[in-house]
Amino acid sequence: MSSVSIATDRDVRPMTRDERKVIVASSLGTVFEWYDFYLYGSLAAVIGANFFSQFPETTRNIFALFAFAAGFLVRPFGALVFGRLGDMVGRKYTFLVTILIMGTSTFVVGILPTSDSIGLAAPIILIMLRLLQGLALGGEYGGAATYVAEHAPHGRRGFYTSFIQVTATAGLFLSLLVILFTQTAVGPENFRAWGWRVPFLLSIALLAISVWIRLQMEESPAFQRMKAEGTHSKAPIAEAFFQWKNAKIALFALLGLVAGQAVVWYTGQFYALFFLGQVLKVDSFTTNMLIAWSLLLGSGGFVFWGWLSDKIGRKPIILGGCLLAALTYFPLFKLLSAEANPDLHRAHQTIQVQVVVDRSNCSFQFNPTGTAQFTSACDVAKSALARASVNYSVEGAPGRAGAAVRIGSTLIEAPHLRDLEPAQRAPEAARFTQQVSAALTAAGYPAASNPSVVKMNSPIDIFGEQQLVLIGILTLLVIYVTMVYGPIAAALVELFPTRIRYTSMSLPYHIGNGWFGGLLPATSFAMIAQTGDVYFGLWYPIVIALATVVIGIFFVPETKDRDIYAGDNIRH
């Protein structure tokens, strides 16, 4: 493929063939990112049964979630490793390496023998693959965004880079379809036995296409010229984060743009998925189909908002999306509850449940890796009620040794699991959960499968009142996602000079999305368990989004008219 020159025109013209190839080649990595993320997240229980089978069910699920979280936690380190490489060696070759590592790791999960075959080696290799995926993902996005932006005409960077943002949702949507199709084709029993491997194995096709296209690409013209003139950075990490003039920009980018973007992104897609399935007890097929329809209807917003950001600026759209989300999350999620499971919503409002306990005996059940164990009577009681989607209050009883759940006139003592042998804990917790469940049903809480719960019988079963309202709410949440995510790549690219751009933009992006966003489900669940309010977890994205609005307004510059080559000694 011929080299694309550094473009500075603002003419509204069609994309050239070379520019389209640049966008496609760069975007396929982001498809991988979310394809793999959703595959592992939705198949965590199946993977736990296959790779951690030597442990009891509860423990194996904990290890499966830990392997899932590991991929998030190492992403910022991947941003440093591959960002440095991209700024020193080049954009093209660095994100060719990242796609190879990421794609190969995903494929190998599909062929990896289970713990029944190779014992402890299976979970060890699985966690190593997850760490490799996380490291590669840390370098992928920054390279893709930088590469596209450095090929885009001046004044159209928002539009060009927005296609990268579309493919994040495309990867999620694709994985959703592949899982559902495979489950339908092989049946639930075969899917649990071996069919779960199929979505991972199919990733080899995405990898082959990505590598073939990327091998034909030329290096970014900005980097080529900078390298030829000897003006590229010799120590991009030190220059980006140990010189205050650059480090403060990265800090403001994280707190004034990316943190809010991340929590709105995760709330609108992943927390909505969790809320429907785990809190409102909607079956997995219906949940996935509702999310799929909202993604289909709302995803065009990525390109629209990217295009509009070239006209009116990045900040008004990103910060506006954060503000709208923060102001409307509570009414939208309450409407989601009322439509998806009316009987449960009614029970939340009318049936009083209390945990009677000395508050000093309770923990904040923050468990991002799934490895922590909360075994006090208070923690056992709160966790059981939170997992049953019960709204409850805490009745303080200073000096009380244990904890009890009061449902109507029934008082159920919670067990002290920490006083029991490990083998006794799971049966005792199960016995307590059954007692609580029976008392809740007697008080009027509906069964999980009550007739009021929304249910779709096919992918096109969307014309009932519940389905249409829910798809409308979820589509609005996706529109918020597109507002904050569509222009973010252009905004980050424009904040940093070419010599350290890959490194500088990658770290705040992956801290924001890997930690602020990735920790959202665990943090929100802990907040729900702490307070007994199924909506209280929404305060996490709301507070962060509002903080981002304030910091962004005062400390983040508008960049849409910025010459991203200024000061680079690049003639253009």
TORNU-706117 format. One record per residue (C-alpha): residue number from 1; residue in three letters; x, y, z. Coordinates in steps of 0.2 Angstrom, whole numbers, plus 5000, padded with zeros to 4 digits. Layout:
N
[NUM,ALA,[X,Y,Z]]
...
***
This chain:
572
[1,MET,[5000,5000,5000]]
[2,SER,[5006,5017,4996]]
[3,SER,[5011,5029,5010]]
[4,VAL,[4998,5042,5015]]
[5,SER,[5004,5059,5017]]
[6,ILE,[5001,5071,5031]]
[7,ALA,[4985,5079,5027]]
[8,THR,[4980,5096,5033]]
[9,ASP,[4965,5100,5022]]
[10,ARG,[4947,5103,5029]]
[11,ASP,[4939,5099,5013]]
[12,VAL,[4924,5088,5014]]
[13,ARG,[4928,5075,5002]]
[14,PRO,[4926,5056,5002]]
[15,MET,[4938,5045,5010]]
[16,THR,[4952,5039,4999]]
[17,ARG,[4954,5020,4996]]
[18,ASP,[4970,5021,5007]]
[19,GLU,[4962,5030,5021]]
[20,ARG,[4948,5017,5022]]
[21,LYS,[4961,5003,5023]]
[22,VAL,[4970,5013,5037]]
[23,ILE,[4954,5013,5047]]
[24,VAL,[4949,4995,5044]]
[25,ALA,[4966,4989,5048]]
[26,SER,[4967,4999,5064]]
[27,SER,[4949,4995,5070]]
[28,LEU,[4950,4976,5069]]
[29,GLY,[4960,4976,5084]]
[30,THR,[4947,4984,5094]]
[31,VAL,[4934,4971,5088]]
[32,PHE,[4946,4958,5095]]
[33,GLU,[4947,4968,5112]]
[34,TRP,[4928,4967,5115]]
[35,TYR,[4925,4951,5106]]
[36,ASP,[4937,4943,5119]]
[37,PHE,[4931,4953,5133]]
[38,TYR,[4913,4948,5131]]
[39,LEU,[4917,4930,5127]]
[40,TYR,[4927,4927,5143]]
[41,GLY,[4915,4937,5154]]
[42,SER,[4899,4928,5148]]
[43,LEU,[4907,4911,5148]]
[44,ALA,[4916,4913,5165]]
[45,ALA,[4906,4900,5174]]
[46,VAL,[4909,4887,5160]]
[47,ILE,[4927,4891,5160]]
[48,GLY,[4928,4889,5179]]
[49,ALA,[4920,4872,5177]]
[50,ASN,[4933,4866,5164]]
[51,PHE,[4949,4874,5171]]
[52,PHE,[4946,4875,5190]]
[53,SER,[4937,4858,5192]]
[54,GLN,[4949,4852,5206]]
[55,PHE,[4940,4865,5217]]
[56,PRO,[4923,4867,5224]]
[57,GLU,[4910,4876,5213]]
[58,THR,[4911,4892,5223]]
[59,THR,[4930,4892,5223]]
[60,ARG,[4931,4888,5205]]
[61,ASN,[4920,4903,5201]]
[62,ILE,[4931,4914,5211]]
[63,PHE,[4946,4909,5202]]
[64,ALA,[4937,4911,5185]]
[65,LEU,[4933,4929,5190]]
[66,PHE,[4951,4932,5195]]
[67,ALA,[4957,4926,5178]]
[68,PHE,[4944,4938,5170]]
[69,ALA,[4950,4953,5181]]
[70,ALA,[4968,4949,5178]]
[71,GLY,[4966,4955,5160]]
[72,PHE,[4960,4972,5166]]
[73,LEU,[4973,4975,5179]]
[74,VAL,[4988,4973,5168]]
[75,ARG,[4981,4984,5154]]
[76,PRO,[4990,5000,5160]]
[77,PHE,[5006,4991,5160]]
[78,GLY,[5003,4985,5142]]
[79,ALA,[5000,5003,5138]]
[80,LEU,[5017,5008,5145]]
[81,VAL,[5027,4994,5137]]
[82,PHE,[5019,4995,5120]]
[83,GLY,[5017,5014,5120]]
[84,ARG,[5035,5016,5123]]
[85,LEU,[5039,5004,5109]]
[86,GLY,[5026,5013,5097]]
[87,ASP,[5035,5030,5100]]
[88,MET,[5052,5023,5098]]
[89,VAL,[5050,5009,5084]]
[90,GLY,[5034,5014,5076]]
[91,ARG,[5015,5013,5076]]
[92,LYS,[5013,5000,5062]]
[93,TYR,[5025,4986,5069]]
[94,THR,[5020,4989,5087]]
[95,PHE,[5001,4986,5085]]
[96,LEU,[5005,4972,5073]]
[97,VAL,[5014,4964,5087]]
[98,THR,[4999,4967,5099]]
[99,ILE,[4986,4960,5087]]
[100,LEU,[4997,4944,5085]]
[101,ILE,[4998,4942,5104]]
[102,MET,[4980,4946,5107]]
[103,GLY,[4973,4935,5093]]
[104,THR,[4984,4920,5097]]
[105,SER,[4980,4921,5115]]
[106,THR,[4962,4921,5112]]
[107,PHE,[4963,4906,5100]]
[108,VAL,[4974,4896,5112]]
[109,VAL,[4961,4897,5125]]
[110,GLY,[4950,4887,5113]]
[111,ILE,[4962,4873,5111]]
[112,LEU,[4969,4873,5129]]
[113,PRO,[4967,4856,5138]]
[114,THR,[4956,4857,5153]]
[115,SER,[4962,4853,5171]]
[116,ASP,[4954,4836,5170]]
[117,SER,[4968,4832,5156]]
[118,ILE,[4983,4842,5162]]
[119,GLY,[4979,4846,5180]]
[120,LEU,[4985,4862,5188]]
[121,ALA,[4994,4867,5172]]
[122,ALA,[4978,4871,5164]]
[123,PRO,[4973,4886,5175]]
[124,ILE,[4991,4892,5176]]
[125,ILE,[4991,4893,5157]]
[126,LEU,[4974,4901,5156]]
[127,ILE,[4979,4915,5168]]
[128,MET,[4995,4918,5158]]
[129,LEU,[4985,4919,5142]]
[130,ARG,[4973,4932,5151]]
[131,LEU,[4989,4942,5156]]
[132,LEU,[4996,4942,5139]]
[133,GLN,[4979,4947,5132]]
[134,GLY,[4978,4962,5144]]
[135,LEU,[4996,4967,5140]]
[136,ALA,[4992,4967,5122]]
[137,LEU,[4976,4976,5124]]
[138,GLY,[4985,4990,5133]]
[139,GLY,[4995,4993,5117]]
[140,GLU,[4982,4990,5104]]
[141,TYR,[4970,5005,5107]]
[142,GLY,[4983,5019,5108]]
[143,GLY,[4992,5012,5092]]
[144,ALA,[4975,5011,5082]]
[145,ALA,[4970,5029,5087]]
[146,THR,[4986,5037,5084]]
[147,TYR,[4989,5028,5067]]
[148,VAL,[4972,5034,5061]]
[149,ALA,[4973,5051,5068]]
[150,GLU,[4990,5054,5060]]
[151,HIS,[4983,5049,5043]]
[152,ALA,[4967,5059,5045]]
[153,PRO,[4965,5076,5036]]
[154,HIS,[4965,5091,5048]]
[155,GLY,[4948,5095,5054]]
[156,ARG,[4941,5077,5051]]
[157,ARG,[4950,5068,5065]]
[158,GLY,[4935,5066,5075]]
[159,PHE,[4925,5058,5061]]
[160,TYR,[4940,5046,5056]]
[161,THR,[4944,5040,5073]]
[162,SER,[4926,5037,5077]]
[163,PHE,[4926,5022,5067]]
[164,ILE,[4938,5014,5079]]
[165,GLN,[4925,5017,5093]]
[166,VAL,[4911,5009,5082]]
[167,THR,[4921,4993,5082]]
[168,ALA,[4922,4991,5101]]
[169,THR,[4903,4989,5101]]
[170,ALA,[4904,4978,5085]]
[171,GLY,[4916,4966,5094]]
[172,LEU,[4903,4965,5108]]
[173,PHE,[4889,4963,5096]]
[174,LEU,[4898,4950,5086]]
[175,SER,[4903,4939,5101]]
[176,LEU,[4885,4940,5107]]
[177,LEU,[4879,4933,5090]]
[178,VAL,[4892,4920,5090]]
[179,ILE,[4888,4913,5107]]
[180,LEU,[4869,4913,5104]]
[181,PHE,[4871,4904,5087]]
[182,THR,[4883,4891,5094]]
[183,GLN,[4872,4888,5109]]
[184,THR,[4857,4885,5098]]
[185,ALA,[4867,4875,5085]]
[186,VAL,[4875,4862,5097]]
[187,GLY,[4862,4863,5112]]
[188,PRO,[4865,4868,5130]]
[189,GLU,[4873,4851,5136]]
[190,ASN,[4886,4850,5121]]
[191,PHE,[4889,4869,5123]]
[192,ARG,[4895,4866,5141]]
[193,ALA,[4905,4851,5136]]
[194,TRP,[4914,4858,5121]]
[195,GLY,[4904,4870,5111]]
[196,TRP,[4911,4885,5122]]
[197,ARG,[4927,4883,5113]]
[198,VAL,[4920,4887,5096]]
[199,PRO,[4919,4906,5098]]
[200,PHE,[4937,4906,5104]]
[201,LEU,[4942,4896,5089]]
[202,LEU,[4933,4907,5077]]
[203,SER,[4944,4921,5082]]
[204,ILE,[4958,4914,5071]]
[205,ALA,[4948,4921,5056]]
[206,LEU,[4948,4939,5063]]
[207,LEU,[4967,4937,5067]]
[208,ALA,[4971,4931,5049]]
[209,ILE,[4961,4946,5041]]
[210,SER,[4969,4958,5053]]
[211,VAL,[4987,4953,5051]]
[212,TRP,[4985,4952,5032]]
[213,ILE,[4978,4970,5031]]
[214,ARG,[4991,4977,5043]]
[215,LEU,[5005,4969,5034]]
[216,GLN,[5001,4979,5019]]
[217,MET,[5001,4996,5028]]
[218,GLU,[5014,5009,5028]]
[219,GLU,[5021,5017,5044]]
[220,SER,[5012,5033,5050]]
[221,PRO,[5019,5047,5039]]
[222,ALA,[5021,5058,5054]]
[223,PHE,[5032,5045,5063]]
[224,GLN,[5042,5041,5047]]
[225,ARG,[5047,5059,5045]]
[226,MET,[5050,5062,5063]]
[227,LYS,[5061,5046,5063]]
[228,ALA,[5071,5052,5048]]
[229,GLU,[5074,5069,5055]]
[230,GLY,[5080,5061,5072]]
[231,THR,[5067,5071,5082]]
[232,HIS,[5058,5055,5090]]
[233,SER,[5059,5052,5108]]
[234,LYS,[5073,5042,5115]]
[235,ALA,[5064,5039,5132]]
[236,PRO,[5045,5042,5129]]
[237,ILE,[5040,5036,5147]]
[238,ALA,[5051,5047,5156]]
[239,GLU,[5046,5062,5144]]
[240,ALA,[5028,5058,5145]]
[241,PHE,[5026,5055,5164]]
[242,PHE,[5041,5063,5173]]
[243,GLN,[5041,5080,5165]]
[244,TRP,[5027,5089,5173]]
[245,LYS,[5022,5099,5158]]
[246,ASN,[5017,5082,5149]]
[247,ALA,[5012,5073,5165]]
[248,LYS,[4999,5085,5170]]
[249,ILE,[4991,5084,5153]]
[250,ALA,[4990,5065,5155]]
[251,LEU,[4982,5067,5173]]
[252,PHE,[4969,5080,5167]]
[253,ALA,[4965,5068,5152]]
[254,LEU,[4962,5054,5164]]
[255,LEU,[4951,5064,5177]]
[256,GLY,[4943,5077,5165]]
[257,LEU,[4939,5065,5150]]
[258,VAL,[4942,5047,5151]]
[259,ALA,[4936,5042,5169]]
[260,GLY,[4919,5049,5165]]
[261,GLN,[4919,5041,5148]]
[262,ALA,[4924,5024,5155]]
[263,VAL,[4910,5024,5168]]
[264,VAL,[4897,5030,5156]]
[265,TRP,[4903,5016,5144]]
[266,TYR,[4902,5002,5156]]
[267,THR,[4886,5008,5164]]
[268,GLY,[4877,5009,5147]]
[269,GLN,[4882,4992,5141]]
[270,PHE,[4889,4980,5154]]
[271,TYR,[4881,4987,5170]]
[272,ALA,[4864,4987,5161]]
[273,LEU,[4867,4969,5156]]
[274,PHE,[4872,4965,5174]]
[275,PHE,[4857,4974,5181]]
[276,LEU,[4844,4966,5169]]
[277,GLY,[4851,4948,5172]]
[278,GLN,[4857,4948,5190]]
[279,VAL,[4846,4961,5199]]
[280,LEU,[4830,4960,5189]]
[281,LYS,[4831,4941,5185]]
[282,VAL,[4828,4942,5167]]
[283,ASP,[4834,4927,5158]]
[284,SER,[4850,4927,5148]]
[285,PHE,[4843,4925,5131]]
[286,THR,[4831,4940,5133]]
[287,THR,[4844,4950,5142]]
[288,ASN,[4857,4948,5127]]
[289,MET,[4843,4951,5114]]
[290,LEU,[4838,4967,5122]]
[291,ILE,[4856,4973,5123]]
[292,ALA,[4859,4967,5105]]
[293,TRP,[4844,4977,5099]]
[294,SER,[4850,4993,5108]]
[295,LEU,[4867,4991,5101]]
[296,LEU,[4861,4989,5084]]
[297,LEU,[4850,5005,5085]]
[298,GLY,[4862,5016,5094]]
[299,SER,[4879,5012,5087]]
[300,GLY,[4878,5024,5073]]
[301,GLY,[4880,5038,5086]]
[302,PHE,[4898,5034,5087]]
[303,VAL,[4901,5041,5070]]
[304,PHE,[4888,5055,5071]]
[305,TRP,[4896,5062,5087]]
[306,GLY,[4914,5060,5080]]
[307,TRP,[4908,5069,5065]]
[308,LEU,[4900,5083,5075]]
[309,SER,[4915,5085,5087]]
[310,ASP,[4924,5091,5071]]
[311,LYS,[4912,5105,5070]]
[312,ILE,[4908,5110,5088]]
[313,GLY,[4922,5102,5098]]
[314,ARG,[4926,5087,5108]]
[315,LYS,[4923,5094,5126]]
[316,PRO,[4904,5099,5123]]
[317,ILE,[4900,5082,5117]]
[318,ILE,[4910,5071,5129]]
[319,LEU,[4906,5081,5145]]
[320,GLY,[4888,5084,5139]]
[321,GLY,[4886,5065,5138]]
[322,CYS,[4893,5063,5156]]
[323,LEU,[4881,5076,5162]]
[324,LEU,[4866,5069,5154]]
[325,ALA,[4870,5051,5160]]
[326,ALA,[4873,5057,5178]]
[327,LEU,[4856,5067,5179]]
[328,THR,[4846,5053,5171]]
[329,TYR,[4853,5036,5177]]
[330,PHE,[4842,5035,5193]]
[331,PRO,[4825,5038,5183]]
[332,LEU,[4830,5027,5169]]
[333,PHE,[4836,5012,5179]]
[334,LYS,[4820,5013,5190]]
[335,LEU,[4810,5013,5174]]
[336,LEU,[4820,4998,5168]]
[337,SER,[4815,4989,5184]]
[338,ALA,[4797,4994,5183]]
[339,GLU,[4796,4987,5165]]
[340,ALA,[4807,4972,5166]]
[341,ASN,[4801,4964,5182]]
[342,PRO,[4785,4974,5188]]
[343,ASP,[4782,4962,5203]]
[344,LEU,[4799,4963,5209]]
[345,HIS,[4799,4982,5207]]
[346,ARG,[4783,4983,5217]]
[347,ALA,[4790,4972,5231]]
[348,HIS,[4805,4984,5232]]
[349,GLN,[4793,4998,5236]]
[350,THR,[4781,4989,5248]]
[351,ILE,[4790,4975,5258]]
[352,GLN,[4801,4980,5272]]
[353,VAL,[4817,4969,5276]]
[354,GLN,[4830,4973,5289]]
[355,VAL,[4847,4967,5294]]
[356,VAL,[4848,4968,5313]]
[357,VAL,[4867,4969,5317]]
[358,ASP,[4880,4979,5326]]
[359,ARG,[4887,4989,5311]]
[360,SER,[4905,4987,5317]]
[361,ASN,[4904,4969,5312]]
[362,CYS,[4900,4972,5294]]
[363,SER,[4913,4974,5279]]
[364,PHE,[4912,4984,5263]]
[365,GLN,[4911,4969,5251]]
[366,PHE,[4923,4976,5238]]
[367,ASN,[4929,4961,5228]]
[368,PRO,[4936,4966,5211]]
[369,THR,[4946,4949,5208]]
[370,GLY,[4933,4938,5216]]
[371,THR,[4946,4931,5228]]
[372,ALA,[4940,4939,5244]]
[373,GLN,[4929,4930,5256]]
[374,PHE,[4917,4939,5268]]
[375,THR,[4912,4927,5282]]
[376,SER,[4905,4937,5296]]
[377,ALA,[4886,4934,5300]]
[378,CYS,[4883,4952,5294]]
[379,ASP,[4892,4950,5277]]
[380,VAL,[4883,4933,5274]]
[381,ALA,[4866,4941,5278]]
[382,LYS,[4869,4956,5267]]
[383,SER,[4877,4946,5252]]
[384,ALA,[4862,4934,5252]]
[385,LEU,[4850,4948,5251]]
[386,ALA,[4859,4958,5238]]
[387,ARG,[4861,4943,5227]]
[388,ALA,[4842,4940,5229]]
[389,SER,[4839,4958,5223]]
[390,VAL,[4831,4963,5239]]
[391,ASN,[4829,4981,5245]]
[392,TYR,[4833,4981,5264]]
[393,SER,[4838,4993,5278]]
[394,VAL,[4850,4990,5292]]
[395,GLU,[4844,4991,5310]]
[396,GLY,[4858,4995,5321]]
[397,ALA,[4860,4984,5337]]
[398,PRO,[4876,4989,5346]]
[399,GLY,[4884,4975,5355]]
[400,ARG,[4874,4961,5346]]
[401,ALA,[4886,4947,5342]]
[402,GLY,[4878,4940,5326]]
[403,ALA,[4866,4947,5313]]
[404,ALA,[4848,4942,5308]]
[405,VAL,[4837,4946,5294]]
[406,ARG,[4819,4952,5298]]
[407,ILE,[4806,4949,5285]]
[408,GLY,[4789,4953,5292]]
[409,SER,[4788,4944,5308]]
[410,THR,[4801,4931,5304]]
[411,LEU,[4818,4933,5311]]
[412,ILE,[4832,4922,5303]]
[413,GLU,[4849,4921,5311]]
[414,ALA,[4864,4922,5299]]
[415,PRO,[4878,4910,5302]]
[416,HIS,[4896,4914,5307]]
[417,LEU,[4905,4906,5292]]
[418,ARG,[4922,4911,5299]]
[419,ASP,[4919,4900,5314]]
[420,LEU,[4916,4884,5303]]
[421,GLU,[4927,4873,5294]]
[422,PRO,[4930,4877,5276]]
[423,ALA,[4920,4861,5270]]
[424,GLN,[4905,4867,5281]]
[425,ARG,[4904,4884,5275]]
[426,ALA,[4895,4881,5258]]
[427,PRO,[4881,4870,5265]]
[428,GLU,[4878,4882,5279]]
[429,ALA,[4877,4897,5268]]
[430,ALA,[4865,4887,5256]]
[431,ARG,[4854,4883,5271]]
[432,PHE,[4853,4901,5276]]
[433,THR,[4849,4907,5258]]
[434,GLN,[4835,4894,5257]]
[435,GLN,[4828,4900,5273]]
[436,VAL,[4828,4918,5267]]
[437,SER,[4821,4914,5250]]
[438,ALA,[4806,4905,5258]]
[439,ALA,[4803,4919,5270]]
[440,LEU,[4804,4932,5256]]
[441,THR,[4792,4922,5245]]
[442,ALA,[4780,4921,5260]]
[443,ALA,[4781,4940,5262]]
[444,GLY,[4777,4943,5244]]
[445,TYR,[4793,4944,5235]]
[446,PRO,[4791,4935,5218]]
[447,ALA,[4800,4920,5212]]
[448,ALA,[4813,4924,5199]]
[449,SER,[4803,4916,5185]]
[450,ASN,[4787,4926,5189]]
[451,PRO,[4775,4929,5174]]
[452,SER,[4778,4948,5175]]
[453,VAL,[4796,4946,5170]]
[454,VAL,[4800,4951,5152]]
[455,LYS,[4803,4937,5140]]
[456,MET,[4808,4936,5122]]
[457,ASN,[4805,4920,5113]]
[458,SER,[4815,4924,5097]]
[459,PRO,[4827,4938,5091]]
[460,ILE,[4812,4947,5083]]
[461,ASP,[4800,4946,5097]]
[462,ILE,[4802,4964,5101]]
[463,PHE,[4784,4971,5098]]
[464,GLY,[4777,4969,5115]]
[465,GLU,[4775,4984,5127]]
[466,GLN,[4789,4978,5139]]
[467,GLN,[4801,4974,5125]]
[468,LEU,[4799,4991,5116]]
[469,VAL,[4800,5001,5131]]
[470,LEU,[4816,4992,5137]]
[471,ILE,[4824,4993,5120]]
[472,GLY,[4820,5012,5120]]
[473,ILE,[4828,5014,5138]]
[474,LEU,[4844,5004,5133]]
[475,THR,[4846,5013,5117]]
[476,LEU,[4846,5029,5126]]
[477,LEU,[4860,5022,5137]]
[478,VAL,[4869,5017,5122]]
[479,ILE,[4867,5035,5115]]
[480,TYR,[4876,5042,5130]]
[481,VAL,[4890,5029,5127]]
[482,THR,[4892,5035,5109]]
[483,MET,[4892,5053,5115]]
[484,VAL,[4907,5050,5127]]
[485,TYR,[4916,5037,5117]]
[486,GLY,[4914,5043,5099]]
[487,PRO,[4926,5058,5100]]
[488,ILE,[4937,5052,5114]]
[489,ALA,[4951,5045,5103]]
[490,ALA,[4953,5062,5093]]
[491,ALA,[4953,5071,5110]]
[492,LEU,[4967,5061,5117]]
[493,VAL,[4977,5061,5101]]
[494,GLU,[4976,5080,5100]]
[495,LEU,[4982,5083,5118]]
[496,PHE,[5000,5076,5115]]
[497,PRO,[5015,5079,5104]]
[498,THR,[5019,5066,5091]]
[499,ARG,[5035,5061,5099]]
[500,ILE,[5026,5054,5114]]
[501,ARG,[5008,5052,5108]]
[502,TYR,[5007,5033,5108]]
[503,THR,[5013,5032,5126]]
[504,SER,[5005,5047,5133]]
[505,MET,[4987,5043,5127]]
[506,SER,[4987,5025,5130]]
[507,LEU,[4990,5026,5149]]
[508,PRO,[4976,5037,5154]]
[509,TYR,[4964,5028,5142]]
[510,HIS,[4968,5011,5150]]
[511,ILE,[4968,5017,5168]]
[512,GLY,[4952,5025,5165]]
[513,ASN,[4944,5010,5156]]
[514,GLY,[4953,4996,5164]]
[515,TRP,[4952,5002,5182]]
[516,PHE,[4938,5016,5183]]
[517,GLY,[4927,5006,5171]]
[518,GLY,[4932,4989,5174]]
[519,LEU,[4930,4990,5193]]
[520,LEU,[4912,4997,5191]]
[521,PRO,[4903,4980,5193]]
[522,ALA,[4912,4975,5209]]
[523,THR,[4911,4992,5216]]
[524,SER,[4892,4994,5213]]
[525,PHE,[4889,4977,5220]]
[526,ALA,[4898,4982,5236]]
[527,MET,[4888,4998,5237]]
[528,ILE,[4872,4989,5235]]
[529,ALA,[4877,4976,5248]]
[530,GLN,[4882,4990,5260]]
[531,THR,[4866,5000,5259]]
[532,GLY,[4853,4987,5254]]
[533,ASP,[4847,4999,5240]]
[534,VAL,[4848,4990,5222]]
[535,TYR,[4850,5007,5214]]
[536,PHE,[4864,5014,5226]]
[537,GLY,[4877,5007,5215]]
[538,LEU,[4873,5020,5202]]
[539,TRP,[4881,5033,5213]]
[540,TYR,[4898,5026,5208]]
[541,PRO,[4896,5031,5189]]
[542,ILE,[4886,5047,5193]]
[543,VAL,[4899,5054,5205]]
[544,ILE,[4914,5050,5193]]
[545,ALA,[4904,5057,5178]]
[546,LEU,[4900,5073,5187]]
[547,ALA,[4918,5075,5193]]
[548,THR,[4924,5073,5176]]
[549,VAL,[4912,5087,5170]]
[550,VAL,[4920,5099,5183]]
[551,ILE,[4938,5094,5180]]
[552,GLY,[4935,5094,5161]]
[553,ILE,[4927,5111,5160]]
[554,PHE,[4941,5120,5170]]
[555,PHE,[4957,5110,5166]]
[556,VAL,[4955,5101,5149]]
[557,PRO,[4958,5112,5133]]
[558,GLU,[4947,5111,5117]]
[559,THR,[4958,5103,5104]]
[560,LYS,[4948,5101,5088]]
[561,ASP,[4957,5115,5079]]
[562,ARG,[4974,5110,5086]]
[563,ASP,[4988,5106,5073]]
[564,ILE,[4994,5090,5080]]
[565,TYR,[5011,5092,5072]]
[566,ALA,[5015,5109,5079]]
[567,GLY,[5032,5109,5087]]
[568,ASP,[5037,5092,5080]]
[569,ASN,[5049,5099,5066]]
[570,ILE,[5038,5090,5053]]
[571,ARG,[5036,5099,5037]]
[572,HIS,[5018,5097,5031]]
***
